[in-house]
Amino acid sequence: MSSQTFNTAYFKAALCAAALLAALFAVPSHGEWGSISVSKDASDNFQVVLENSKFKCTYGTVTKPYTDIKETTIREFSVKAAGGADQVGAPGYMDAQVMSMEKDRGVCIYADVVRDGADTKTVRMVWDNGQVFQDITMTKDSPVLKMDYYNYGITIRDFVMPGGNEWGEYSIYGGGSYTRKEGILTLSGYQYPASYYRDADGTNDPADGGALSYNGWFIIGVYADNGQGYVRVMPVKHISVIKALYGRGWEWAPHYGTKGDPVAFTGYLGIVSGGGGEIQSLGKSAADNAPGMEPATVPPLPITPTIGSTMLQKKRAPAMRIQRTGGYVAVSVAALSKHQLRVFTPNGRTVYAAHAQGTTTYRVPVRTMANGLYVFQVKTEAKVFNKTHVMLHYR
């Protein structure tokens, strides 16, 4: 046997022995308790999946019911336990953002894993030419995501299907003793037709959160009869408006004209299967263990914003309010551009159509319309639309 042949055989044997020892005494890798993956879908849009023993959370492109342009949001937030359901559901979405009355943030333009540790993993994401910039951190065996919002829009919105159902019950820390004036609070314009909390109201909605504050945090969630749902834990000092969304989630407006200039802040998003009780216990635990209400440091934006960018951005749907007045249905539309209102039956037969420029109130005569279901749709020249279903029953 030559020296070269002997050495080759020796090293092969040594490698086999090392592999056997490694298999017998393997140390779990960081990835074994969970994973974060960043990929591109068939349309070349980012998809981010965070998964541990408690949940699977997927950021991907969704088409909201009122628009034909996509946005990257949480489109899946599933309980991993037996019988667990997706808390988002189509056409729902979570952690979406509204940038202005005219547009939302659009698709994600940057995503990268910036931490892959033994106990935590973090993904960094950017939207809208850097106007939205945040970190999402997952912890080993925890049902809670830490959300560091560095740059953000007007509102953060969750419109979901708790427990896989169309709507659920709210669980609000301090809600049982929350004193407010009678009636529905409204804001000027149409962007927030009603609010649960609005600190500009002063006495009724104090800046410190009043009864709603748990040591400086809002703890608010929604859950279904099967106990599954989600909870948001958000810092009172950074939230100006909270809006309830018909048993399907919440909308949060940070620094909306109050509480100082917008600054980076930290919130938490958790998944539950134990109903309102777990929403409160999990929310309190997240608040009690939070290192702070703001990130310790704000990392540099990982992209170079394009000056004068003409990149395609998701257009915000024109707001629409409908009210019955005598023999007419008054349809108030808030939009800056030219738009058209069309009323039609579910099979597509048009019963009314008109167009206008800017904020307008249409008067749709209903005396000649039979009882039944109608679709009221407003559409702009940019093919952005909003629609709702109205049941007429007046005879």
DAMO-V404458 format. One record per residue. RES is the residue in three letters. PHI is phi in radians with two decimals (999 if undefined). PSI is psi in radians with two decimals (* if undefined). OMEGA is omega in degrees with one decimal (none if undefined). Layout:
BEGIN
RES,PHI,PSI,OMEGA ; RES,PHI,PSI,OMEGA
END
This chain:
BEGIN
MET,999,2.26,-179.5 ; SER,-1.29,2.83,177.8 ; SER,-1.06,-0.70,-178.7 ; GLN,-1.14,-0.73,179.9 ; THR,-1.13,-0.72,-179.8 ; PHE,-1.09,-0.82,-178.4 ; ASN,-1.08,-0.71,179.4 ; THR,-1.10,-0.78,179.7 ; ALA,-1.13,-0.68,-180.0 ; TYR,-1.07,-0.83,-177.7 ; PHE,-1.19,-0.58,175.7 ; LYS,-1.09,-0.74,178.9 ; ALA,-1.13,-0.70,179.9 ; ALA,-1.12,-0.72,179.3 ; LEU,-1.13,-0.71,178.4 ; CYS,-1.10,-0.73,178.9 ; ALA,-1.12,-0.72,179.5 ; ALA,-1.12,-0.70,179.5 ; ALA,-1.12,-0.69,179.1 ; LEU,-1.13,-0.77,177.9 ; LEU,-1.09,-0.70,179.3 ; ALA,-1.10,-0.65,179.6 ; ALA,-1.21,-0.63,-178.3 ; LEU,-1.30,-0.59,-174.4 ; PHE,-2.13,0.72,-175.7 ; ALA,-1.19,2.40,172.7 ; VAL,-1.67,2.23,-178.3 ; PRO,-0.98,2.35,178.1 ; SER,-1.39,2.86,179.2 ; HIS,-0.99,-0.55,-174.2 ; GLY,-1.38,-0.18,-172.8 ; GLU,-1.24,-0.47,-179.5 ; TRP,-1.54,-0.22,-179.6 ; GLY,3.07,3.05,-177.7 ; SER,-2.65,2.67,169.1 ; ILE,-2.17,2.20,177.7 ; SER,-2.11,2.46,176.2 ; VAL,-2.12,2.18,-178.4 ; SER,-2.55,-3.14,175.7 ; LYS,-2.05,2.45,177.4 ; ASP,-1.50,-3.02,-176.1 ; ALA,-1.12,-0.39,178.7 ; SER,-1.66,0.19,178.9 ; ASP,1.18,0.48,175.4 ; ASN,-1.78,2.57,-178.3 ; PHE,-1.13,2.49,169.1 ; GLN,-2.29,2.25,-178.3 ; VAL,-2.13,2.24,180.0 ; VAL,-2.13,2.14,174.8 ; LEU,-1.96,2.25,-175.3 ; GLU,-2.55,2.28,171.8 ; ASN,-2.39,-2.81,-175.9 ; SER,-1.25,-0.26,-174.4 ; LYS,-1.79,-0.55,-173.0 ; PHE,-2.68,2.91,166.3 ; LYS,-2.21,2.18,-177.5 ; CYS,-2.15,2.16,-177.6 ; THR,-2.12,2.12,167.8 ; TYR,-1.59,2.23,177.9 ; GLY,-2.78,3.09,-178.0 ; THR,-1.36,2.36,175.3 ; VAL,-2.27,2.70,172.7 ; THR,-1.88,2.00,-178.6 ; LYS,-1.24,2.71,-175.6 ; PRO,-1.03,-0.44,-173.9 ; TYR,-1.76,0.15,-177.3 ; THR,-2.56,2.82,176.8 ; ASP,-1.92,0.27,177.3 ; ILE,-2.01,2.52,-170.5 ; LYS,-1.56,2.73,173.1 ; GLU,-2.38,2.53,176.1 ; THR,-1.52,1.98,-180.0 ; THR,-2.38,3.11,168.2 ; ILE,-1.25,2.05,179.4 ; ARG,-1.88,-0.12,175.6 ; GLU,-2.58,2.29,173.9 ; PHE,-2.49,1.62,-168.4 ; SER,-1.88,2.42,171.9 ; VAL,-1.28,2.28,-176.9 ; LYS,-1.43,-0.35,-177.8 ; ALA,-1.14,2.84,179.1 ; ALA,-0.97,2.33,-178.5 ; GLY,1.40,0.10,-178.9 ; GLY,-1.23,2.55,-177.9 ; ALA,-2.12,2.82,172.6 ; ASP,-1.30,2.24,-178.1 ; GLN,-1.51,-0.12,-177.9 ; VAL,-1.70,-1.20,177.2 ; GLY,1.25,2.50,177.3 ; ALA,-1.32,2.41,2.7 ; PRO,-1.68,0.67,-177.9 ; GLY,-1.34,3.06,179.3 ; TYR,-2.82,2.75,-178.4 ; MET,-2.47,2.57,-179.2 ; ASP,1.04,0.64,172.7 ; ALA,-1.46,2.89,178.7 ; GLN,-2.43,2.44,174.6 ; VAL,-1.75,2.20,-178.3 ; MET,-1.62,-0.60,179.1 ; SER,-2.89,3.11,177.6 ; MET,-1.09,-0.42,-174.2 ; GLU,-1.65,-0.31,-177.1 ; LYS,-2.77,2.76,169.6 ; ASP,-1.79,-2.93,-168.1 ; ARG,-1.51,-0.25,178.1 ; GLY,1.41,-2.76,-176.4 ; VAL,-1.51,2.68,176.9 ; CYS,-1.13,2.39,-179.2 ; ILE,-1.94,-0.09,178.8 ; TYR,-2.72,2.35,174.3 ; ALA,-2.64,2.33,-179.2 ; ASP,-2.75,2.51,175.1 ; VAL,-1.37,2.10,-177.0 ; VAL,-1.89,-0.15,175.1 ; ARG,-2.57,2.27,176.7 ; ASP,-2.35,1.30,-172.0 ; GLY,-1.71,-3.13,-179.0 ; ALA,-1.22,-0.45,-177.7 ; ASP,-2.21,-0.34,-179.4 ; THR,-2.38,2.64,175.6 ; LYS,-2.40,2.42,-174.8 ; THR,-2.28,2.38,172.4 ; VAL,-2.02,2.45,178.9 ; ARG,-1.90,2.31,-176.0 ; MET,-2.33,2.56,-178.5 ; VAL,-2.35,2.44,175.8 ; TRP,-2.27,2.89,165.3 ; ASP,0.88,0.91,174.9 ; ASN,1.03,0.49,178.8 ; GLY,1.66,-0.04,179.6 ; GLN,-1.23,-0.40,173.6 ; VAL,-2.16,2.26,-171.5 ; PHE,-2.65,2.08,-177.5 ; GLN,-2.65,2.77,172.5 ; ASP,-1.94,2.47,175.2 ; ILE,-2.13,2.14,-175.0 ; THR,-2.06,2.28,177.4 ; MET,-1.89,2.46,-179.6 ; THR,-2.03,2.58,-178.7 ; LYS,-0.96,2.22,174.6 ; ASP,1.00,0.42,179.0 ; SER,-1.94,2.41,176.7 ; PRO,-1.48,0.23,-173.7 ; VAL,-2.06,2.37,171.8 ; LEU,-1.79,2.37,174.1 ; LYS,-1.62,2.23,-176.3 ; MET,-2.05,1.95,175.1 ; ASP,-1.71,1.94,-179.3 ; TYR,-1.69,1.84,-179.1 ; TYR,-1.52,-0.94,171.5 ; ASN,-2.11,2.49,-176.0 ; TYR,-2.72,2.96,-178.1 ; GLY,-1.62,-2.68,-178.0 ; ILE,-1.29,-0.78,-178.2 ; THR,-2.38,2.75,171.7 ; ILE,-2.01,2.19,-169.1 ; ARG,-2.22,2.37,171.1 ; ASP,-2.08,2.09,177.8 ; PHE,-2.24,1.68,-162.1 ; VAL,-2.17,-3.10,174.0 ; MET,-2.17,1.47,-173.8 ; PRO,-1.03,2.30,179.9 ; GLY,1.13,0.25,-176.0 ; GLY,1.44,0.09,-179.6 ; ASN,-1.72,2.90,-177.8 ; GLU,-1.20,-0.52,177.1 ; TRP,-2.74,3.00,-178.2 ; GLY,-2.53,-2.91,178.7 ; GLU,-1.77,2.51,178.7 ; TYR,-1.49,2.57,171.3 ; SER,-2.24,2.05,-170.8 ; ILE,-2.27,2.09,176.4 ; TYR,-1.07,2.23,179.1 ; GLY,1.34,0.00,-176.4 ; GLY,-1.10,-0.54,-178.5 ; GLY,-1.18,-0.45,-179.3 ; SER,-1.96,0.29,-177.2 ; TYR,-1.40,2.07,-178.4 ; THR,-1.77,2.22,177.3 ; ARG,-2.50,2.93,179.8 ; LYS,-1.22,2.79,179.8 ; GLU,-1.22,2.69,177.3 ; GLY,1.59,-3.06,-177.9 ; ILE,-1.74,2.23,175.8 ; LEU,-1.31,2.38,179.6 ; THR,-2.22,2.69,173.7 ; LEU,-1.94,2.79,178.8 ; SER,-1.11,2.60,-178.7 ; GLY,1.37,-2.81,-172.8 ; TYR,-2.10,-0.06,-174.3 ; GLN,-1.15,-0.62,177.8 ; TYR,-2.20,1.48,-176.7 ; PRO,-1.13,-0.39,177.0 ; ALA,-2.74,2.71,-179.2 ; SER,-2.44,2.63,174.1 ; TYR,-1.49,-0.70,177.4 ; TYR,-2.37,2.37,177.4 ; ARG,-2.62,1.85,-170.6 ; ASP,-1.17,-0.32,176.9 ; ALA,-1.14,-0.28,178.0 ; ASP,-1.26,-0.27,173.4 ; GLY,1.36,-1.92,-171.8 ; THR,-0.99,-0.79,-176.2 ; ASN,-1.31,-0.52,178.3 ; ASP,-2.23,1.36,-174.6 ; PRO,-1.10,2.63,-178.1 ; ALA,-1.05,-0.49,-179.6 ; ASP,-1.50,0.11,177.2 ; GLY,1.53,-0.29,179.6 ; GLY,0.98,-2.33,-178.4 ; ALA,-1.14,-0.31,-177.9 ; LEU,-1.41,-0.17,-174.9 ; SER,-1.55,2.17,169.7 ; TYR,-1.84,1.69,-178.7 ; ASN,0.90,0.66,177.1 ; GLY,1.61,0.16,-179.2 ; TRP,-2.18,2.48,165.8 ; PHE,-1.48,2.35,174.4 ; ILE,-2.16,1.84,-173.1 ; ILE,-2.42,2.35,178.8 ; GLY,-2.62,-3.11,178.4 ; VAL,-2.50,2.48,-177.1 ; TYR,-2.53,2.77,-179.5 ; ALA,-1.74,3.10,179.4 ; ASP,-1.05,-0.51,179.1 ; ASN,-1.39,0.06,176.7 ; GLY,1.53,-0.19,-176.9 ; GLN,-1.47,2.56,-179.9 ; GLY,3.05,-2.69,-178.4 ; TYR,-2.58,2.88,179.4 ; VAL,-2.37,2.47,170.0 ; ARG,-1.92,2.40,173.1 ; VAL,-2.12,1.95,-172.4 ; MET,-2.25,2.48,-177.0 ; PRO,-1.26,2.21,-178.6 ; VAL,-1.00,-0.70,-174.8 ; LYS,-1.12,-0.27,-177.3 ; HIS,-1.95,-0.05,-175.1 ; ILE,-1.95,2.16,-179.5 ; SER,-1.68,-0.64,-174.9 ; VAL,-2.39,2.43,170.7 ; ILE,-2.21,2.25,-179.9 ; LYS,-2.11,2.30,175.7 ; ALA,-1.48,2.43,-175.5 ; LEU,-2.00,1.17,166.2 ; TYR,0.99,0.69,180.0 ; GLY,1.29,0.20,-178.1 ; ARG,-2.10,0.22,177.6 ; GLY,2.44,-2.80,-173.3 ; TRP,-2.50,2.76,174.0 ; GLU,-2.22,2.31,-174.2 ; TRP,-2.08,2.31,178.4 ; ALA,-2.01,1.77,177.9 ; PRO,-1.40,2.32,175.7 ; HIS,0.88,0.83,180.0 ; TYR,-1.51,1.32,178.3 ; GLY,1.41,-0.09,179.2 ; THR,-2.39,3.00,177.9 ; LYS,1.09,0.53,173.4 ; GLY,1.44,-3.13,179.7 ; ASP,-1.20,2.63,178.9 ; PRO,-1.03,2.30,175.3 ; VAL,-2.35,2.86,178.0 ; ALA,-1.09,2.46,177.5 ; PHE,-2.53,2.92,-177.9 ; THR,-2.07,2.38,173.3 ; GLY,-2.32,3.06,-179.0 ; TYR,-2.33,2.51,179.6 ; LEU,-2.24,2.09,-176.4 ; GLY,-2.19,2.73,178.7 ; ILE,-1.96,2.46,-175.3 ; VAL,-2.32,2.78,171.9 ; SER,-2.32,0.11,-177.8 ; GLY,-1.97,0.43,174.0 ; GLY,1.22,-2.74,-176.0 ; GLY,-1.09,-0.59,178.8 ; GLY,-1.09,-0.75,179.3 ; GLU,-1.27,-0.56,175.4 ; ILE,-0.99,-0.79,-178.2 ; GLN,-1.28,-0.75,-178.9 ; SER,-1.18,-0.71,178.9 ; LEU,-1.19,-0.70,178.4 ; GLY,-1.09,-0.76,178.6 ; LYS,-1.13,-0.70,178.6 ; SER,-1.09,-0.74,178.3 ; ALA,-1.10,-0.74,179.6 ; ALA,-1.15,-0.77,-177.9 ; ASP,-1.12,-0.56,-175.9 ; ASN,-1.75,0.07,-179.9 ; ALA,-1.20,2.31,178.1 ; PRO,-1.24,-0.28,179.6 ; GLY,2.98,3.04,179.2 ; MET,-1.66,-0.11,176.2 ; GLU,-2.28,2.63,175.3 ; PRO,-1.06,2.55,178.9 ; ALA,-1.07,-0.66,176.5 ; THR,-2.45,2.70,175.0 ; VAL,-1.88,1.99,-178.0 ; PRO,-1.21,2.77,176.8 ; PRO,-1.17,2.59,176.9 ; LEU,-1.04,2.21,-173.8 ; PRO,-1.39,0.10,175.4 ; ILE,-2.23,2.87,172.1 ; THR,-1.76,1.94,-178.0 ; PRO,-1.01,2.49,178.9 ; THR,-1.51,2.10,179.1 ; ILE,-1.29,2.28,-179.7 ; GLY,1.18,0.51,-177.0 ; SER,-1.10,2.44,176.0 ; THR,-1.98,0.42,-178.3 ; MET,-1.04,2.57,179.8 ; LEU,-1.14,2.24,178.6 ; GLN,-2.21,2.60,-178.2 ; LYS,-1.17,2.21,-179.7 ; LYS,-1.49,2.40,179.0 ; ARG,-1.32,2.38,-179.9 ; ALA,-1.20,2.55,173.9 ; PRO,-1.13,2.38,-179.5 ; ALA,-1.30,2.56,-176.0 ; MET,-2.42,2.31,176.1 ; ARG,-2.21,2.31,-175.6 ; ILE,-2.10,2.33,-179.2 ; GLN,-2.53,2.34,178.6 ; ARG,-1.42,2.23,177.7 ; THR,-2.37,1.74,178.5 ; GLY,1.08,-2.21,-179.1 ; GLY,-1.52,0.22,-178.8 ; TYR,-2.26,2.76,165.9 ; VAL,-1.92,2.05,179.4 ; ALA,-1.50,2.12,-179.9 ; VAL,-2.00,1.86,-179.9 ; SER,-1.63,2.19,-177.1 ; VAL,-2.08,2.23,175.7 ; ALA,-1.89,1.88,179.4 ; ALA,-2.67,2.55,-179.6 ; LEU,-1.48,-0.51,-175.0 ; SER,-1.71,3.10,176.8 ; LYS,-1.18,2.46,-177.2 ; HIS,-2.56,2.88,179.6 ; GLN,-2.25,2.40,172.1 ; LEU,-1.81,2.26,176.4 ; ARG,-2.25,2.31,175.4 ; VAL,-1.99,2.21,-177.2 ; PHE,-2.55,2.82,178.3 ; THR,-1.38,2.86,179.7 ; PRO,-1.01,-0.41,177.8 ; ASN,-1.57,0.10,172.5 ; GLY,1.71,0.05,-179.0 ; ARG,-1.36,2.10,-178.9 ; THR,-1.34,2.28,177.3 ; VAL,-1.99,-0.23,178.2 ; TYR,-2.80,2.47,175.6 ; ALA,-2.68,2.42,177.3 ; ALA,-2.78,2.83,178.6 ; HIS,-2.40,2.78,-178.6 ; ALA,-2.79,3.06,178.3 ; GLN,-2.09,2.27,176.8 ; GLY,1.34,-2.97,-177.6 ; THR,-1.11,2.22,-171.9 ; THR,-2.54,2.61,169.9 ; THR,-2.01,2.00,176.7 ; TYR,-1.53,2.56,175.1 ; ARG,-2.00,1.84,-176.6 ; VAL,-1.68,2.01,179.6 ; PRO,-1.22,2.28,-177.2 ; VAL,-2.00,-0.09,-178.8 ; ARG,-1.06,-0.56,-178.2 ; THR,-1.61,0.03,-178.8 ; MET,-1.74,2.33,179.8 ; ALA,-1.21,2.72,174.1 ; ASN,-1.03,2.56,178.6 ; GLY,2.56,-2.99,-176.2 ; LEU,-1.63,2.32,178.5 ; TYR,-2.28,2.67,176.6 ; VAL,-1.86,2.14,175.5 ; PHE,-1.77,2.05,-176.0 ; GLN,-2.25,2.29,173.6 ; VAL,-2.00,2.38,-173.2 ; LYS,-2.41,2.39,179.0 ; THR,-1.68,3.00,178.9 ; GLU,-1.12,-0.41,-179.4 ; ALA,-1.47,0.21,178.4 ; LYS,1.15,0.47,173.2 ; VAL,-1.72,2.33,-174.3 ; PHE,-2.40,2.82,172.4 ; ASN,-2.34,2.46,179.8 ; LYS,-2.59,2.72,177.0 ; THR,-2.59,2.76,179.0 ; HIS,-1.76,2.36,-178.3 ; VAL,-2.21,2.25,176.0 ; MET,-1.70,2.01,177.8 ; LEU,-1.59,2.22,178.1 ; HIS,-2.68,1.69,-174.0 ; TYR,-2.32,0.05,177.6 ; ARG,-1.89,*,none
END
